Each structure stands twice: as C-alpha cells, then as structure tokens.
Amino acid sequence: MVEFVTLGQSSVKVHPIALGTNFVGGHNMYQDVDEEKGKGTVREALDAGVTMLDTAYSYGPKRSEELIGEVIKEYQRESVVIATKAAQNYDSNGDMFLDNSPEFLKQAVDEALVRLDTTYIDLFYIHKPDESTPKDQAVQALQDLKESGKIKAIGVSNVSLEQLKEANKDGYVDVIQNEYNLLNREAEDELFQYCQEHNITFIPFFPLAAGILAGKYDENTKFDDLRQNLPFYQEDTFKENLAKVDKLKSLADKYDEDVAQIVLAFYLTRPSLDVIIPGAKKGDQIKENLRATEIELDPEDVEFIDTLFK
C-alpha cells in the first residue's frame, strides 16, 4: 500500500507520482495536439492510481485547464488533486509580462476556477517570480484565498533560495516546484535543506531530463523539439550523459525494472522530495512510473547513483 504524501503544512494528501498535463491541450507547446487522446491519458492516470494533476494557465494557454475540468467531472472531486499555476499577464498591446501582484493572483485564481469548473483548487502556484512584487506580499494574497476556501495549498515555482525565503517569510509556503534531476542537482546545494527545515514539499520538474534519464535514447537519436536546445542534449554532453545512463541499466536489471523507475526511486530518497511529476502520455508509461514507489533501493545502490551523477 502506497503511503500518501502531505503537501507542506496543508491538508492536501497525494500519491507520490503525479501527472504533468502540458500535453493536454498544450497547443502552444506541442504540434498536432489531440485533445481527446489527452483527456484519455488523464483518465488512464486517475484510474491507475494517480491522484494529482499538474496543469497551468500557460498550457494552451488556458486549454489544458479547461480539458482537465471536463475530465474531473467524471470523478468524485475529492479524489482528484488539481495543481495549477499562473503569473503570465498581458499588456494592452498583447505582450506577455510576469505579474505576481496580489490583485492579479486573486483574479488568476478566480479565472482558473471557471476554466476548471470547480469550487476550489487544491494547490495553486505562483508560476514564475516577477521583478517587482515582494514575494511575501504575493504569498499573502494566496493565504487570503486559502482562508476563503478557494485554494488549499500554496506553491511557488522557478524561484531561487532567496526568493523562497522572502516568499516564506510568514511560513505560508507549502510547495516549491523547481527543476531537479540527476543532470541538474543544483537544488541539493541549499534548497533541499531549507525545505526540510521549514516543512516545504519539493516537487521537481524535468525529473527525467526530457527523457534522457529513461534510458531509451542512443547516440543516433535525433530531436526536433524543445530538447534540441536543452543543455543535456548538446552533442558532447549528450554522449557523456548517455554513458552514465548506460551504467544504470545493470542496476535496473538487478531490480527487474526499467532505468526510469530506478531514477524515480532514487529521487524519493532525497530529503523533502516526496512527489514527482514524470512525463507520460500513455497509460502504460503511467503504470510503469507508479511502480517507482514500490522500489526500495539498497543503500549501496543509492550511493552508486549519487556518485555516478555527482
């Protein structure tokens, strides 16, 4: 039986493996988005045991939230945890800018509630920090919404340690979502310790580094999407990373698992990292990811992975 995780100091409990839904209605992120297929994947995830769906205003934009709202009508609302985010505002010329102002965040939550067709949002994130709003004032706006029942947990995303400290000045932050994976371990330097000391749940995005840590690519694999611009995928670095991932395959064989599940299981040994959002667009992938919670890595194997990707 999988033990559910409590998000920070909130009342929200989730399965440790969540589903990121930027491919659901994410017309501005992917080509040839099939909305019905995306909704089907969400159903498969919920039916398999996933409880948290991670979406955002910027996925679509707006469309992902609308489609998620349609799917959750088919389930008991309390059985689904919805996490969404906002920070993108637009000026009179239609140009996007980041906005963390209390007025904007309160409006963004109200508009998200309409798109999701629900009376509350389980976890609401400030998607990205702006340059002018004091972060504690932004979080206070979310605390007001929490007290009014519109949201249940408060999150921040893409923030530095200093910005997190400012945001959490009054102790209201429940979750931080930043990039973290075996190829980018910067969060381990100080963020993990701060989160552990302040009961903040750390949720990594890009946990499989857009697929390279799943162990399914080789030197001949070509990319014509966002991956071609990522540092992990530049020619020499890509080869070095593939060599490291290749060394995980024998370890995966030991546990009779795939490399991806071993990597996810390793993350769950990190302090405060209690929830993961691996990419998955098919039901089989989702079920495979869920298995990561059942793997107990031997201490020497945890140390091997730690050293290999130091």
Residue, then its C-alpha position, 0 to 999 in steps of 0.5 A: m500500500v502506497e503511503f500518501v504524501t502531505l503537501g507542506q503544512s496543508s491538508v492536501k494528501v497525494h500519491p507520490i507520482a503525479l501527472g504533468t498535463n502540458f500535453v493536454g491541450g498544450h497547443n502552444m507547446y506541442q504540434d498536432v495536439d489531440e485533445e481527446k487522446g489527452k483527456g484519455t491519458v488523464r483518465e488512464a492516470l486517475d484510474a491507475g492510481v494517480t491522484m494529482l494533476d499538474t496543469a497551468y494557465s500557460y498550457g494552451p494557454k488556458r486549454s489544458e485547464e479547461l480539458i482537465g475540468e471536463v475530465i474531473k467531472e467524471y470523478q468524485r472531486e475529492s479524489v482528484v488533486i488539481a495543481t495549477k499555476a499562473a503569473q503570465n499577464y498581458d499588456s494592452n498591446g498583447d505582450m506577455f509580462l510576469d505579474n505576481s501582484p496580489e490583485f492579479l493572483k486573486q483574479a488568476v485564481d478566480e479565472a482558473l476556477v471557471r476554466l476548471d469548473t470547480t469550487y476550489i483548487d487544491l494547490f495553486y502556484i505562483h508560476k514564475p517570480d516577477e521583478s517587482t512584487p515582494k514575494d511575501q506580499a504575493v504569498q499573502a494574497l494566496q493565504d487570503l484565498k486559502e482562508s476563503g476556501k478557494i485554494k488549499a495549498i500554496g506553491v511557488s515555482n522557478v524561484s531561487l533560495e532567496q526568493l523562497k525565503e522572502a516568499n516564506k517569510d510568514g511560513y505560508v509556503d507549502v510547495i516549491q516546484n523547481e527543476y531537479n534531476l540527476l543532470n541538474r542537482e543544483a537544488e541539493d546545494e541549499l534548497f533541499q535543506y531549507c525545505q526540510e527545515h521549514n516543512i516545504t514539499f519539493i516537487p521537481f520538474f524535468p525529473l527525467a531530463a526530457g527523457i534522457l534519464a529513461g534510458k531509451y535514447d542512443e547516440n543516433t537519436k535525433f530531436d526536433d523539439l524543445r530538447q534540441n536546445l536543452p543543455f543535456y542534449q548538446e552533442d558532447t554532453f549528450k554522449e557523456n550523459l548517455a554513458k552514465v545512463d548506460k551504467l544504470k541499466s545493470l542496476a535496473d536489471k538487478y531490480d527487474e525494472d526499467v532505468a526510469q523507475i530506478v531514477l524515480a526511486f532514487y529521487l524519493t530518497r532525497p530529503s523533502l522530495d516526496v512527489i514527482i511529476p514524470g512525463a507520460k502520455k500513455g497509460d502504460q508509461i503511467k503504470e510503469n512510473l507508479r511502480a517507482t514507489e514500490i522500489e526500495l533501493d539498497p543503500e549501496d545502490v543509492e550511493f552508486i547513483d549519487t556518485l555516478f551523477k555527482 
